[in-house]
Structures are given as C-alpha cells and as structure tokens.
Amino acid sequence: MNLLDISNISLSFSEKKLFADLSFTVGAKDRLAVLGINGSGKSTLLAVLAEREKVDSGLVRRQQNISLSVLLQRPQLGEETVGAAIGQQWQGRAAMDRLGLTSLSDKKISSLSGGEQKRAALAAVLHDPNADLLLLDEPTNHLDIEGIEYLETVISEFAGAVVFVSHDRHLIDRVATKTLEVTSDGCYVTEGGYEEHLLAKADREHKAERDESTRLILARKELAWLQRGARARRRKPKSRLAIAHQTLEVTEKEDFRKSSLAINEFQQQRLGRKVVDLEKVAMSAGGKTLFDDVDLSLSSSERLGVVGPNGSGKSTLLSLIAGVRKPEKGTVTHGSTVRIGYFDQMGEILDQDCTVEEVIAGPGTRLDHNQAALLRRFWFEPATHRAQIRTLSGGEQRRLQLLGVLAAEPNVLLLDEPTNDLDIDTLRALEDWLDTFSGALVVVTHDRVFLERVVDHVVAVGSDGFRQLGAGEAVWEQARSKPKINTRDKKVRADRLHSSGRSMSTLRHQIKQVEGDLDRLSSERDEWSIRLGDTGLTHDARLETSTQLANVLAQLELLEERWLAISEEMEGRG
C-alpha cells in the first residue's frame, strides 16, 4: 500500500528550475532517503509532500486521511516551552533525555539556540502518536553520538513510513530501504541504502559515458561520410553537414557539477612550530563548568577530532582556539605565523542581507573575472552571484562560507560540524583536500565517515574533562560505551597526544609510504609471475626470472611486517 504517489512533478522559483518530472512512490513501511546536490530542491520537495508548497505541474496523490509529522530544516515552534512542545508521555520524556533536552524542559523554545530548537522539533516530530509518515529534513544536524544512535533506532522501529533528507552516509546506509536522488532533470530511485545508491550511480555514469562516446563516434563517421561524398551530392548535404558539426559540439547545458570542486586551488601559508597553546583554561555556561584547568598544545601537523555530548563545550573550545572568545581563566596564545580559518557551526559569519558577490568581492565591489570564475568552479551559477544570502539553500550558504574560509588560505583550520547541510559531493571533495592539507586541523563532528576519514586522534569533551579515544572506527564505540576516565588534572597536552615517540601524523605518513611500496612491489610480483609462466623462456632467462621473483616476495614480506608494526603502534595510541 502506497501512502504517497508522486507523478511527474516539476517546480521552479523565479528563473531557477529546482526539479522536473519527479515520479516515485512511498510505501507504508518505506525508509526513503532523499539525496541531491545543494540547491536541487530537496527541502522544497519535502515541503511539497507536506502540502506546504505547490508544484508547477504534475500530481501528488496522498492516501486518504494520512497524518504527517514534519521536521523542517529551520523549524519554528513558537513561544511555548520545550516540555509543552514535546509532551509529557514517556516517549517524549525519553526523547528529551536522549537528545540532551531534559535541562531545557521549562525554557521557551524561542530562547534556545538554533541547534537546540532543531533538537526540540525533532523530539516532537518523532513521537507524534498520530503520524503515519515522518518527513525529516537533515535530522542528524546538531545531534551528538547518543542522539544519532537514538534517531537510527526510532526511524528503524517507527510503525509507519519515513522520508528523510540527509547527507549522513552512515545513517543512510543503516536505515534506508531505498534512496531517491533528485536532479534538475528527474530523479533516480534505488532499492537499498547508501552502498546500493553508489553502485547504481556508478553504473548510470558508466553507461552515460559509453552512450556519449557512441554518439560522438557515429557523428564523426557521418561527418566523414558527408565530406567524402561525390561532387554531384556536394550541394545537397550542406544542412546535414551543419547538423553534424553541431552534434560534435557540446550539446548539454552547462553543468557546474561536471567539473571538480575548486577546493584544490587553495594553498596554505607556511606554519611555524608554535601554533596555538591553551594554558590552564576554564570556561562555563549558565553557571555550569564546561571545562577547567585545560592545557592543549597544537602541533603544526595536528589532526584532532573533538566529540562529546551536546552542551559539553566543543564549540566553545573551538571559539577559544580561534580567538573569537576569551577564556574565563588561563591564556590562549597563537604563533606569529598562524592564519586561522574558522568554519563555524551555524553559518553566523554570513550576513543574510549581503549578496554572494559582496561576500567574495567585498561590500560595494563587483566581482572581477577571477572571482567570478572561482564562484563558478565552486558550483555557484552566474544567476546566484548577485542573489542575497537568504535566498540560498542551507547547503549553498555553507558551501559559500567554506569558500570564504579557504580563500583566505589559512594554515590552521577549525571546522565546527562541517557536515551540517553540505551535500555529499562537497563532503567528498573536502575530505579529499584535507588529506593533503599541510596545516593544523581541529574538527568538531559526530559524522562517523568524516571522523574516520580526516583525523588522526579524537578526544571526547565531557563532565570529567577530556578523554582520549584514539582514532579509526573504534572511536564511535568508545565514545558511546566506554566509562569516563577522570584524569588527574583534566589536561590535554601534545606530549600525551603523541606520548610514545613518533607522532600520529608521522606514523600516518609512514604507513602511506609503505602502502605505496606494497602496491608497487605487488605489481612487480605479478609481472615476474606472468613472465615465469612463459613456456618460451630459455633456461637462463627462467633462472633470472625466478631469482627476481624471490627477491620481490622477500621484500613484500618485510614490508607487510612493517605495515603491521606501524598499524599496531597507531592502534596502541587509542
């Protein structure tokens, strides 16, 4: 039984087409993940399903008397308290506890931060007792580890259907029964989660490349045939010649996503040995101590991840490192070569009344050729260059903010929940660029894929200070279930982060070198093995081949032992 039947719907705003000819169904037990680039209309599509937007064409059929519960990207819950909005049933109280809202129960929603409002709205939506269908827009934004796990459980166990927009690849793979990728020209539905989506997308792109190659080959053949034609036919095929020439030219509309995100164009200024030092720093909020007597010394090659419950002080820590806030106690000092790039959580740096052009070129200044080209390479179409920030989607605003941060060429990069609202294409590009970033990095995130991809070491911020979690896949499990360790003086020092000789960044560099040598020697082994199987080899050639193969195998064995030793040393840091 289908709760929703969507048939050929299209929608445009002003001159911008959001989507066209979308057709799909939502079954009674579906868990449908909606994917797509920033600005493709995912949030608007959810508003259409919720009857809050009308389409230009097409039909949206809903099951009679269907009850919807909707989480908007920027929810508005009015003036009531958190407790009143969520309700006093045990499910609501459990949601408040798991989403870190219990202490805010008596506060008015209008007094909360943006992240707190989003969590309050999520709690209210998840436990609507009358809902047949949940519509969730970026539900993992502003959630901590326990909150995300709780969300996964609720989505999986919900009696009705769920349609959710998300860029959390782990969540999609865990709970989605099918995915819907929204494009300007239609949509693609795939049965299964994120892995199945990637496989289907790769197959489509491979087929499109084959089809395009075939089209060009046929066009070139026809053009060659026309140009070789007999003199008696010279006059007649002129129009066909023109058509053939046009076919060989670019016929598709300009797609700014066809080229790679221009993130690799940004460089970093040289960073000296002294980076940022926090000494005996203390901060509190609302009468509650966030952390006290903390020492933190960042190295020039730092790759530090920070996790912890909502309200534990992660963003506060980042703002101290950035110099945006001053500590209540202690000192924060920066090296003379430090250039900080601060990608804050809520995009508050962007003035909503400014235009895209003003953000990049400056107030009252027009874009020059290079700036306009950079915006296009950062996937901003010319039509958006003079648009006000408030007209951009949440993801487009975050991408513009990222552009502004990286264009300043920082050598110390502070990322506060960077995966909020950014689409998966942008996240992949950012993760790839961070592999080669030559400065120091501190990132606050609970995105499991991002955490595993970009950092060497993770600390958890909690009521007992800072706890070392190590790195890799084990971090998530440790952060969730491992009891807090009360360190003697609640200090985090560089010598503790890298306490057994070589630093994590050095070990990471060495293991990459070893992996490169392993790949090279594996290719050599295969080549010598193939040659050894040649029945035409002379006795001397066979003897030489056997000797070379034995040497390669011996080198491979040594390198494999070295790889294991470095891996064990890295794991021992956890």
C-alpha positions as CSV (number, residue, x, y, z in Angstrom):
1,M,0.0,0.0,0.0
2,N,1.4,3.4,-1.0
3,L,1.0,6.4,1.3
4,L,2.2,8.8,-1.5
5,D,2.2,8.5,-5.3
6,I,4.2,11.3,-7.0
7,S,3.7,11.6,-10.7
8,N,5.8,13.9,-13.0
9,I,6.0,16.9,-10.6
10,S,8.1,20.0,-11.6
11,L,8.8,23.2,-9.7
12,S,10.7,26.4,-10.4
13,F,11.4,29.5,-8.4
14,S,11.9,32.7,-10.5
15,E,14.2,31.6,-13.3
16,K,15.7,28.7,-11.4
17,K,14.4,25.2,-12.1
18,L,14.6,23.1,-8.9
19,F,13.4,19.8,-10.3
20,A,11.4,18.4,-13.1
21,D,9.5,15.2,-13.9
22,L,9.9,13.6,-10.5
23,S,8.0,10.3,-10.1
24,F,8.2,7.9,-7.2
25,T,6.1,6.2,-4.5
26,V,6.3,6.0,-0.7
27,G,5.1,2.7,0.6
28,A,3.6,2.1,4.1
29,K,6.9,0.8,5.5
30,D,9.5,2.6,3.4
31,R,12.5,4.4,4.7
32,L,13.3,6.7,1.8
33,A,16.5,8.7,1.9
34,V,16.4,11.8,-0.4
35,L,19.8,12.8,-1.9
36,G,20.9,15.5,-4.2
37,I,23.2,18.5,-4.6
38,N,22.7,21.7,-2.5
39,G,20.0,23.8,-4.2
40,S,18.4,20.9,-6.0
41,G,15.2,21.3,-4.1
42,K,15.3,18.5,-1.5
43,S,13.9,20.7,1.3
44,T,11.3,22.1,-1.1
45,L,10.3,18.5,-2.1
46,L,9.6,17.7,1.5
47,A,7.5,20.8,1.7
48,V,5.6,19.7,-1.3
49,L,5.0,16.3,0.3
50,A,3.8,18.1,3.5
51,E,1.4,20.2,1.4
52,R,3.3,23.4,2.3
53,E,4.3,24.1,-1.3
54,K,2.5,23.7,-4.6
55,V,4.1,22.2,-7.7
56,D,4.0,23.9,-11.2
57,S,2.9,20.7,-12.8
58,G,2.3,17.0,-12.1
59,L,0.3,15.2,-9.4
60,V,0.8,14.4,-5.7
61,R,-1.6,11.7,-4.5
62,R,-1.9,11.0,-0.8
63,Q,-3.6,8.2,1.0
64,Q,-6.9,9.4,2.4
65,N,-6.7,10.8,5.9
66,I,-3.0,10.3,6.1
67,S,-1.3,12.0,9.1
68,L,2.1,13.7,8.6
69,S,4.7,14.7,11.1
70,V,7.2,17.2,9.6
71,L,10.7,18.3,10.7
72,L,11.8,21.4,8.7
73,Q,15.4,22.4,8.2
74,R,14.8,25.7,10.1
75,P,11.8,24.8,12.4
76,Q,9.6,27.3,14.0
77,L,7.9,26.1,17.2
78,G,6.5,29.3,18.6
79,E,6.7,30.6,22.2
80,E,5.8,27.5,24.2
81,T,8.3,25.6,26.4
82,V,10.3,22.6,25.3
83,G,8.3,20.3,27.6
84,A,5.0,21.6,26.3
85,A,6.1,21.2,22.6
86,I,7.3,17.6,23.1
87,G,4.6,16.4,25.6
88,Q,4.7,14.6,28.8
89,Q,4.2,11.0,27.6
90,W,7.1,8.7,28.4
91,Q,8.2,8.6,24.8
92,G,8.5,12.3,24.8
93,R,10.4,12.4,28.1
94,A,12.7,9.6,26.7
95,A,13.3,11.7,23.6
96,M,14.2,14.8,25.6
97,D,16.7,12.7,27.6
98,R,18.4,11.1,24.6
99,L,18.5,14.4,22.7
100,G,20.0,16.3,25.6
101,L,16.9,18.5,26.3
102,T,15.9,17.5,29.8
103,S,17.6,20.5,31.4
104,L,15.8,22.8,28.9
105,S,12.3,21.4,29.6
106,D,11.0,24.6,31.2
107,K,12.7,27.1,28.7
108,K,10.8,28.8,25.9
109,I,11.8,27.5,22.5
110,S,12.3,31.0,21.2
111,S,15.1,31.5,23.8
112,L,17.1,28.4,22.6
113,S,20.0,28.3,20.1
114,G,19.4,27.1,16.6
115,G,20.7,23.7,17.3
116,E,18.6,23.3,20.5
117,Q,15.5,24.3,18.6
118,K,16.2,21.7,15.9
119,R,16.6,19.0,18.5
120,A,13.4,20.1,20.3
121,A,11.5,20.0,17.0
122,L,13.0,16.6,16.2
123,A,11.8,15.2,19.6
124,A,8.3,16.5,19.0
125,V,8.1,15.1,15.5
126,L,9.5,11.6,16.3
127,H,6.8,11.0,18.9
128,D,3.7,12.3,17.2
129,P,1.3,9.5,18.2
130,N,-0.9,10.1,15.2
131,A,1.7,10.1,12.5
132,D,1.6,7.7,9.6
133,L,4.5,9.3,7.8
134,L,7.6,11.2,9.1
135,L,9.1,13.8,6.9
136,L,12.6,14.7,8.3
137,D,14.9,17.4,6.8
138,E,18.5,16.9,7.9
139,P,17.6,15.2,11.2
140,T,21.2,14.5,12.3
141,N,22.2,18.2,12.3
142,H,23.3,19.2,15.9
143,L,23.0,15.7,17.3
144,D,25.7,14.1,19.4
145,I,26.6,10.4,19.3
146,E,23.8,9.2,21.5
147,G,21.3,11.4,19.7
148,I,22.2,9.9,16.3
149,E,22.0,6.3,17.6
150,Y,18.6,7.1,19.1
151,L,17.4,8.6,15.8
152,E,18.5,5.4,14.0
153,T,16.6,3.3,16.4
154,V,13.4,5.4,16.2
155,I,13.5,5.5,12.3
156,S,14.0,1.7,12.2
157,E,11.2,0.9,14.6
158,F,8.7,3.5,13.5
159,A,5.4,1.8,12.6
160,G,4.8,4.0,9.5
161,A,6.9,5.3,6.7
162,V,9.8,7.8,6.8
163,V,11.1,10.1,4.2
164,F,14.3,11.9,5.2
165,V,16.8,14.3,3.6
166,S,20.3,13.6,4.9
167,H,24.0,13.8,3.9
168,D,24.9,11.4,6.8
169,R,26.2,8.5,4.7
170,H,26.3,6.1,7.7
171,L,22.7,6.8,8.7
172,I,21.5,6.3,5.1
173,D,23.3,3.0,4.8
174,R,22.0,1.8,8.2
175,V,18.3,2.7,7.9
176,A,17.3,3.4,4.3
177,T,15.3,0.8,2.4
178,K,15.6,2.9,-0.8
179,T,17.2,6.1,-2.0
180,L,15.9,8.9,-4.2
181,E,18.4,11.1,-5.9
182,V,16.9,14.4,-7.0
183,T,18.4,16.1,-10.1
184,S,17.2,19.1,-12.2
185,D,16.1,16.7,-15.0
186,G,14.4,14.0,-12.9
187,C,15.1,11.5,-10.2
188,Y,16.7,8.1,-9.7
189,V,15.2,5.6,-7.2
190,T,17.4,2.7,-5.9
191,E,16.4,-0.1,-3.7
192,G,18.7,-0.3,-0.6
193,G,20.9,2.1,1.3
194,Y,23.9,4.2,0.5
195,E,26.1,1.4,-0.8
196,E,23.5,0.4,-3.3
197,H,22.9,4.0,-4.3
198,L,26.7,4.4,-5.1
199,L,26.8,1.2,-7.1
200,A,23.7,2.3,-9.2
201,K,25.1,5.8,-9.7
202,A,28.4,4.4,-10.9
203,D,26.6,2.2,-13.3
204,R,24.5,5.1,-14.7
205,E,27.5,7.3,-15.2
206,H,29.4,4.5,-16.9
207,K,26.5,3.9,-19.2
208,A,26.2,7.7,-19.9
209,E,29.9,7.8,-20.8
210,R,29.5,4.8,-23.2
211,D,26.4,6.4,-24.8
212,E,28.2,9.8,-25.2
213,S,31.2,8.1,-26.7
214,T,29.0,6.1,-29.1
215,R,27.1,9.3,-30.1
216,L,30.3,11.2,-30.9
217,I,31.7,8.2,-32.9
218,L,28.6,8.0,-35.0
219,A,28.5,11.8,-35.6
220,R,32.2,11.8,-36.7
221,K,31.5,8.8,-39.0
222,E,28.6,10.7,-40.6
223,L,30.6,13.9,-40.9
224,A,33.4,12.0,-42.6
225,W,30.9,10.3,-45.0
226,L,29.4,13.6,-45.9
227,Q,32.7,15.2,-46.5
228,R,33.8,12.3,-48.7
229,G,30.6,12.5,-50.8
230,A,30.5,12.7,-54.6
231,R,30.7,16.1,-56.3
232,A,27.2,15.6,-57.5
233,R,26.0,15.5,-53.9
234,R,28.0,18.5,-52.7
235,R,25.2,21.0,-52.7
236,K,22.5,18.9,-51.1
237,P,24.2,17.8,-47.8
238,K,25.1,21.3,-46.6
239,S,22.4,21.3,-44.0
240,R,23.3,17.8,-42.9
241,L,27.0,19.0,-42.6
242,A,25.9,21.8,-40.3
243,I,23.8,19.4,-38.1
244,A,26.8,17.0,-37.9
245,H,29.1,19.8,-36.8
246,Q,26.6,20.9,-34.2
247,T,26.4,17.4,-32.9
248,L,30.2,17.3,-32.3
249,E,29.9,20.5,-30.2
250,V,28.8,20.5,-26.6
251,T,25.1,20.0,-26.7
252,E,24.4,19.6,-23.0
253,K,23.5,22.7,-20.9
254,E,26.4,23.9,-18.7
255,D,26.6,21.7,-15.6
256,F,28.7,23.2,-12.9
257,R,29.0,19.9,-11.1
258,K,30.7,18.2,-14.1
259,S,34.0,19.7,-13.0
260,S,35.6,19.0,-9.7
261,L,35.0,21.4,-6.8
262,A,37.8,24.0,-7.0
263,I,38.9,23.3,-3.4
264,N,42.3,22.1,-4.5
265,E,43.2,25.6,-5.8
266,F,43.7,26.8,-2.2
267,Q,47.1,26.8,-0.7
268,Q,48.4,27.4,2.9
269,Q,50.8,29.9,4.3
270,R,53.9,28.5,6.0
271,L,53.2,27.5,9.6
272,G,55.9,27.7,12.2
273,R,56.5,25.3,15.1
274,K,54.4,27.3,17.6
275,V,50.7,27.1,16.7
276,V,48.1,27.5,19.4
277,D,48.7,26.9,23.1
278,L,45.9,26.8,25.8
279,E,47.2,27.0,29.4
280,K,45.0,26.3,32.4
281,V,41.9,27.4,30.5
282,A,38.5,27.4,32.1
283,M,35.0,28.1,30.6
284,S,31.5,27.9,31.9
285,A,28.0,28.5,30.6
286,G,24.8,29.1,32.5
287,G,26.5,28.5,35.8
288,K,27.8,25.1,34.7
289,T,31.6,24.5,34.3
290,L,32.3,23.2,30.8
291,F,36.0,22.5,31.3
292,D,38.6,23.7,33.8
293,D,42.4,23.8,34.0
294,V,42.8,22.6,30.5
295,D,46.2,22.6,28.7
296,L,46.2,22.0,25.0
297,S,49.1,22.5,22.6
298,L,48.5,22.0,18.9
299,S,51.3,20.9,16.6
300,S,51.8,22.2,13.1
301,S,50.6,18.8,11.7
302,E,47.7,18.3,14.2
303,R,44.7,16.3,13.0
304,L,42.5,16.4,16.1
305,G,38.8,15.4,16.3
306,V,36.6,16.6,19.1
307,V,33.4,14.7,20.1
308,G,31.1,14.9,23.2
309,P,27.5,15.4,24.3
310,N,25.6,18.5,23.3
311,G,26.3,21.4,25.6
312,S,29.7,19.9,26.7
313,G,31.7,22.8,25.3
314,K,33.0,21.6,22.0
315,S,32.1,24.7,20.0
316,T,33.3,26.9,22.9
317,L,36.7,25.1,22.8
318,L,36.9,25.9,19.0
319,S,36.0,29.5,19.5
320,L,38.7,29.9,22.1
321,I,41.3,28.4,19.7
322,A,40.0,30.7,17.0
323,G,40.4,33.7,19.3
324,V,36.8,34.6,18.9
325,R,36.2,34.3,22.6
326,K,38.4,34.9,25.6
327,P,38.8,32.3,28.4
328,E,37.4,33.0,31.9
329,K,40.7,31.7,33.3
330,G,44.0,30.9,31.7
331,T,45.6,32.0,28.5
332,V,45.4,31.3,24.8
333,T,48.4,32.2,22.7
334,H,49.0,32.0,18.9
335,G,52.2,31.6,17.0
336,S,53.3,34.5,14.8
337,T,52.8,32.6,11.5
338,V,49.3,31.4,12.4
339,R,46.4,32.2,10.0
340,I,43.2,30.7,11.3
341,G,40.3,29.6,9.1
342,Y,37.1,29.2,11.3
343,F,34.2,27.4,9.8
344,D,31.6,27.9,12.4
345,Q,28.6,25.7,13.1
346,M,25.6,27.9,12.3
347,G,27.0,30.0,9.4
348,E,26.6,33.1,11.6
349,I,29.5,34.7,9.9
350,L,27.4,35.3,6.8
351,D,25.3,38.4,6.7
352,Q,21.9,37.3,5.3
353,D,21.3,40.7,3.7
354,C,24.6,40.6,1.7
355,T,24.8,39.2,-1.8
356,V,27.1,36.4,-2.8
357,E,29.1,38.9,-4.8
358,E,29.7,41.1,-1.7
359,V,30.8,38.1,0.4
360,I,33.6,37.3,-2.1
361,A,34.5,40.7,-3.5
362,G,33.6,42.9,-0.5
363,P,30.9,45.5,0.1
364,G,30.2,47.8,-2.8
365,T,32.6,45.9,-5.1
366,R,32.0,44.0,-8.3
367,L,33.4,40.5,-8.9
368,D,36.5,40.5,-11.1
369,H,37.0,37.8,-13.7
370,N,39.0,35.5,-11.4
371,Q,36.5,35.8,-8.6
372,A,33.5,35.1,-10.9
373,A,35.4,32.1,-12.3
374,L,36.1,30.8,-8.8
375,L,32.5,31.0,-7.9
376,R,31.5,29.0,-11.0
377,R,34.2,26.4,-10.1
378,F,32.8,26.3,-6.6
379,W,29.4,25.3,-8.2
380,F,27.7,28.7,-8.0
381,E,25.9,29.5,-11.2
382,P,26.1,33.1,-12.5
383,A,22.4,33.6,-11.6
384,T,23.3,33.3,-7.9
385,H,26.2,35.8,-7.9
386,R,24.0,38.8,-7.1
387,A,21.5,36.9,-5.0
388,Q,21.0,37.7,-1.4
389,I,22.4,35.1,1.0
390,R,19.0,34.5,2.5
391,T,17.7,33.2,-0.9
392,L,20.3,30.4,-1.0
393,S,19.6,26.9,0.4
394,G,21.2,26.0,3.7
395,G,23.8,23.8,1.9
396,E,24.6,26.6,-0.6
397,Q,25.2,29.0,2.3
398,R,27.5,26.5,4.0
399,R,29.4,26.0,0.7
400,L,29.8,29.7,0.2
401,Q,31.0,30.1,3.8
402,L,33.5,27.3,3.2
403,L,34.7,29.1,0.1
404,G,35.3,32.3,2.1
405,V,37.2,30.4,4.8
406,L,39.5,28.6,2.4
407,A,40.1,31.5,0.0
408,A,41.9,33.3,2.9
409,E,44.5,30.4,2.7
410,P,44.6,29.5,6.4
411,N,47.2,27.2,7.9
412,V,45.2,26.4,11.0
413,L,41.7,25.1,10.1
414,L,38.9,24.9,12.7
415,L,35.8,23.1,11.5
416,D,32.7,23.1,13.7
417,E,30.2,20.4,12.5
418,P,31.3,20.8,8.9
419,T,29.0,18.1,7.6
420,N,25.8,20.1,8.6
421,D,23.9,20.9,5.4
422,L,26.8,20.2,3.0
423,D,25.9,17.7,0.3
424,I,27.8,14.5,-0.2
425,D,29.7,15.7,-3.3
426,T,31.1,18.7,-1.4
427,L,31.9,16.4,1.6
428,R,33.9,14.1,-0.6
429,A,35.8,16.9,-2.1
430,L,36.6,18.4,1.3
431,E,37.7,15.1,2.7
432,D,40.0,14.5,-0.2
433,W,41.5,18.0,0.1
434,L,42.1,17.6,3.8
435,D,44.3,14.6,3.0
436,T,46.8,17.0,1.5
437,F,46.2,20.0,3.8
438,S,49.6,20.9,5.2
439,G,48.5,22.9,8.2
440,A,46.9,22.0,11.6
441,L,43.3,20.8,11.7
442,V,40.8,20.7,14.6
443,V,37.3,19.4,13.8
444,V,34.2,19.0,15.9
445,T,31.9,16.4,14.3
446,H,29.8,13.4,15.0
447,D,29.7,12.3,11.4
448,R,31.3,8.9,11.6
449,V,32.5,8.7,8.0
450,F,34.1,12.2,8.2
451,L,35.7,11.4,11.5
452,E,37.3,8.3,10.2
453,R,38.5,9.9,7.0
454,V,40.2,13.1,8.2
455,V,41.6,12.9,11.8
456,D,44.4,11.1,13.5
457,H,43.3,11.4,17.0
458,V,40.0,12.0,18.8
459,V,39.2,13.5,22.3
460,A,35.9,13.5,24.0
461,V,34.8,16.5,25.9
462,G,32.6,15.7,28.9
463,S,31.9,16.5,32.6
464,D,35.2,14.8,33.6
465,G,37.3,16.8,31.2
466,F,39.0,15.4,28.1
467,R,39.2,11.7,27.4
468,Q,41.5,10.2,24.8
469,L,39.7,7.9,22.3
470,G,42.3,7.1,19.7
471,A,41.3,7.0,16.0
472,G,39.5,5.0,13.4
473,E,36.3,3.0,13.6
474,A,36.7,2.2,17.3
475,V,36.3,5.8,18.3
476,W,32.5,5.8,17.9
477,E,32.1,2.7,20.1
478,Q,34.5,4.0,22.7
479,A,32.8,7.4,22.8
480,R,29.4,5.7,23.3
481,S,30.1,3.0,25.8
482,K,33.5,3.4,27.5
483,P,33.3,4.8,31.1
484,K,34.7,8.3,31.5
485,I,38.3,8.4,32.8
486,N,38.9,11.0,35.4
487,T,42.4,12.3,34.6
488,R,44.3,13.8,37.5
489,D,44.3,17.4,36.4
490,K,42.0,17.2,33.3
491,K,44.8,18.3,31.0
492,V,45.3,17.6,27.3
493,R,48.9,18.0,26.2
494,A,50.6,17.4,22.9
495,D,53.1,15.1,24.7
496,R,50.1,13.0,25.9
497,L,48.5,13.0,22.4
498,H,51.8,11.8,21.0
499,S,53.3,10.1,24.0
500,S,55.3,7.2,22.6
501,G,57.9,8.7,20.2
502,R,56.7,9.2,16.7
503,S,53.6,11.5,16.2
504,M,50.4,10.2,14.7
505,S,51.0,12.4,11.6
506,T,54.4,10.8,11.2
507,L,53.0,7.3,11.6
508,R,50.3,8.1,9.1
509,H,52.8,9.4,6.6
510,Q,55.0,6.3,7.0
511,I,52.1,3.9,6.6
512,K,51.1,5.6,3.4
513,Q,54.7,5.3,2.1
514,V,54.6,1.6,3.0
515,E,51.3,1.1,1.3
516,G,52.7,2.7,-1.9
517,D,55.7,0.4,-1.8
518,L,53.4,-2.6,-1.3
519,D,51.3,-1.6,-4.4
520,R,54.5,-1.2,-6.5
521,L,56.0,-4.5,-5.4
522,S,52.7,-6.3,-5.8
523,S,52.7,-5.1,-9.5
524,E,56.3,-6.3,-9.9
525,R,55.4,-9.7,-8.4
526,D,52.5,-10.1,-10.8
527,E,54.8,-9.2,-13.8
528,W,57.5,-11.6,-12.8
529,S,54.9,-14.4,-12.2
530,I,53.4,-13.9,-15.6
531,R,56.9,-13.9,-17.2
532,L,57.7,-17.1,-15.3
533,G,54.7,-18.8,-16.9
534,D,56.1,-18.1,-20.4
535,T,56.9,-21.5,-21.9
536,G,59.3,-20.0,-24.4
537,L,61.8,-18.8,-21.8
538,T,65.3,-20.1,-22.1
539,H,66.9,-21.9,-19.1
540,D,69.0,-18.8,-18.1
541,A,66.0,-16.5,-18.5
542,R,63.8,-18.7,-16.4
543,L,66.5,-18.8,-13.7
544,E,66.9,-15.0,-13.7
545,T,63.1,-14.6,-13.5
546,S,62.8,-17.0,-10.6
547,T,65.6,-15.0,-8.7
548,Q,63.9,-11.7,-9.3
549,L,60.5,-13.1,-8.2
550,A,62.1,-14.5,-5.0
551,N,63.6,-11.1,-4.2
552,V,60.3,-9.3,-4.7
553,L,58.5,-11.8,-2.5
554,A,61.1,-11.3,0.3
555,Q,60.7,-7.5,0.1
556,L,56.9,-7.8,0.2
557,E,57.1,-10.0,3.4
558,L,59.3,-7.4,5.1
559,L,57.0,-4.5,4.1
560,E,54.0,-6.4,5.3
561,E,55.6,-6.9,8.7
562,R,56.5,-3.2,8.8
563,W,52.9,-2.2,7.9
564,L,51.6,-4.4,10.8
565,A,54.1,-2.9,13.2
566,I,53.1,0.7,12.4
567,S,49.4,-0.2,12.5
568,E,49.8,-1.7,15.9
569,E,51.6,1.4,17.1
570,M,48.8,3.6,15.8
571,E,46.1,1.4,17.5
572,G,48.1,1.5,20.7
573,R,47.5,5.2,20.9
574,G,43.8,4.6,21.5
